[in-house]
């Protein structure tokens, strides 16, 4: 298995989360929140250097397996599943990795088709493929397995320039809703985190001042509240979820 292992222990009693796109933004913030709550982590990101920094930080608190790579790659997804299995099996999958398709955001009339294909591959197809690999583990989770798909209001509202990203997120939302019917023992949530001060949002609006937007850390208590409350599968806005400082 390729990757970095930090804080490895033999404890198989604490839950395991697999988080994609965990080197920065909401993925890194949620990884910190789950580490503080005692979760063991399998983390993925395309930027190896940034991922190593997060792994070293969180390895002081919990077991972390950090595996750089692209979720579109079949072999990389397989390695993530193997890593989770070595920790006893995933209890939570967070499909967070996303791409915009261009910066500034391209209009659909001129959206380069290779970039549009990548947008759907990263934002919709790869999460479904990783879910397929991890479902056997999630079904066996003692606490009840869960899938958290990070969505967007662009999946349900029409915004100029957001057609590719929004359509891909809408596809993931719908796939999640169908999966929830087919897998009644696994929770499947799509959560709109709201606008955040992240690099991804800055790429969507290059040159725009986004300093007024809240950092992704403000969303994490609501995601932890989701994990604690374990509501029915469905689509939620993070702001409507209860906020807690730690959850399993």
N, C-alpha and C positions, 0 to 999 in steps of 0.2 A: 504494500500500500504506500503510495506516495503522499507526502504531506508532513506537517509539523505536529507533534504531540507535546502538549504542555500540561503539567499538573496531573499526570496519569495516576490513577489509583485503581484498586481492585474492587471498589464499591459498585455493586450492581443494583443497589436499592434506590438510588435517586434517579429521577426521570432524565430522559435524553431528548434533546431538541436538535433538529437539523435545520440550519438557517442558510439560505442562499443570499448572495449579495451582502455579506456580513462585514466587509472591510470598512464601511463608512455609512453615514446617514442613518436611516431607521434600522437597517440590519445590524449595524454595530451597536446602536443604542439599545435595541431589544436584547442582543447578546449580553450586554452588560447587566440589564435588568434580570435576565434569567440566571446568569451566573451568580448574582447577588442573592437570588432565591434558591440557589443550590442545584440548579440544573446542570447536567453535563452536556457538552456542546460539540456538534460537528459543524464546522463553519466552512463556507465556500465563498470565493470571490475571484475575479479575474486578475486583480492587482495583488500580486504575491507579497510585495513589500508592505503594503498597508495591512494585509491580512496577518502577516507575521507580527506586526505591532499589536494588533488586537489579541492575537493568541498569547503573546507573552504577557500582556496585561491581565487577561482573564485567567491564564494558567496559574496565577497566584491564588485564585479563589476556588477553581474547580477543574475538572478534567476537560481539556479542549483538544480536539483534533481539527487542525486547520489544513484544508486541502485546496490549493489554488487551482483554478481551471475555469472552463466555460461550461455552463449548464446545458448548452446546446450539444456538447460533445457526449456521445453515448458512453464512452469509456469513463469519462469523468463522473457521470451520474452513477455508474456502477460502483466506482470507488467510494463515493459518498455513502451508498447503501451498505457496502461492506463495512465501512468504518462504524456506522451506526449499529450494525449487527455485532461488531466486536465489543461494543459497550453494553450489549444486552438487548438492543432493539430500540428503534425510535418510538417515542411517545408523542412527539409533535414534529410536524413538518411545516416550516415557514417558507413559502414561496415568495421571496421578496425581490430577487434579482430582476432588474428591468432595464430596458433601453428605450430611448425616445424615437429613434429613427433619423434624427438630424438635429442640428443646432445652427440657426434657429429652426423651429419646427416647420417642416415643409407642408404646403397645401396638398390636398389629395390629388389635385389636377396635375401636379408636377412631382409627386412623391416618387423618388427613384425606386423601382421595383425591387432591386436587391436589398435596399435598406428597409423597405416595407416587409419583405420576407423575413429579414433578421428580427424585426420588431415582433412579428407573430411567433417566430421560433423561440425567442428569449422570453417573451411575456406570456405566451399561452402554451405552445407545444412542449417546451422543456419542463414547465411545472407539471403538466399532465404526465409526461414520461417519467419524471422523478417520483410522482405520486404512485404510478404503477409499480415501481420498484420497491417503494417503502410500505405499500399497503399491507403486505403480509406481516410486517413488524407492527404496524399501527393496530391491526386487528388483534394482536396478542397483548397489547399494552394493558397492564393491570389496572391503570387508572382510566383507561378508555382513550384510544388514540384520537388525535385531532390534526386537522390540516388548516392552516391559516394562510389564505391567499391575500396578499396585499393588493388592494384594488385602487380605484380612483373615482372621483366624481365624473371624470371624463368618460367613464364607462357607461354612464346613464344620462349625461348632459352633453349637448353639442357645443363645442368650442372651436372656433377657427384655429386651424393648425394642429389640433389635437386628434385628428381623425385616425391616423395610424395607431398611435398609442392607445387611444380610447377604444377603438374597435378590438384591439388585441386584449385589453383588459376586460371588455364586455364578453369576449369569447371565453376567457378564463372564468369569469363570474358564472356564465351559463354552464360551463363544464362542471364547475363546483356544485351548482344546484342539482344537476343530474346525478353526480357522484353521491351526493347526500341521500338521494332516493335509493340508489343502488347499494349503498353501504350504511345502513341505518345504525350500526354500532360504532361508527366513526363520525365524530363531529367534523363538519366541513364549513368553515366560515370564510366569507369574503369581507374584508374590512377596508373602508375608505378612511385613511388616516387624516385627510384634510391637507391643506397647503402647509408646507414646512420649509424651513430654511436649510435646504440641502443642495449639494452640487448638481443633482439631477434637475431640480427646479431651476437653478441658475442657468443650466444649459438650455432649458426650454425658453428662458427669457434672457438671453445674453445682453449684458449692459444694463439690465433693470436692477434697481435697488430693492433687494428682498430682505433687508435687515429688519423690517418690521414683522416678518413672519416668525412663528415660534420654531424653536429647534426641535428636532425629532425626539429628543428626550422627554418632551412634554406629552407625547403620545404613548410612551411606554407604560405608564401606570394604567391606562385604559386597556391596553392589550393584556397586561397582567390581570386586570379585573375580568377580562373575557375568559382567561384560562381558569380563574378561580370560580366564576359563576357558571361556566360551561352551559350557556344557553343553547337552544336548539340551533341546528345548522341553518345558515341563512346569511344574508348580507346586512352589514351593520356599518354605521358611521362611528368612528372611534369616539367622537365627542358625546355620543349617546350611551357609551358603556361606562359602568362604574369604574372608578379609579382606585387602585390599591398599590402599595409599594413593594409587594412581593407575592408570588403565587406559584403553585404547582398544579 
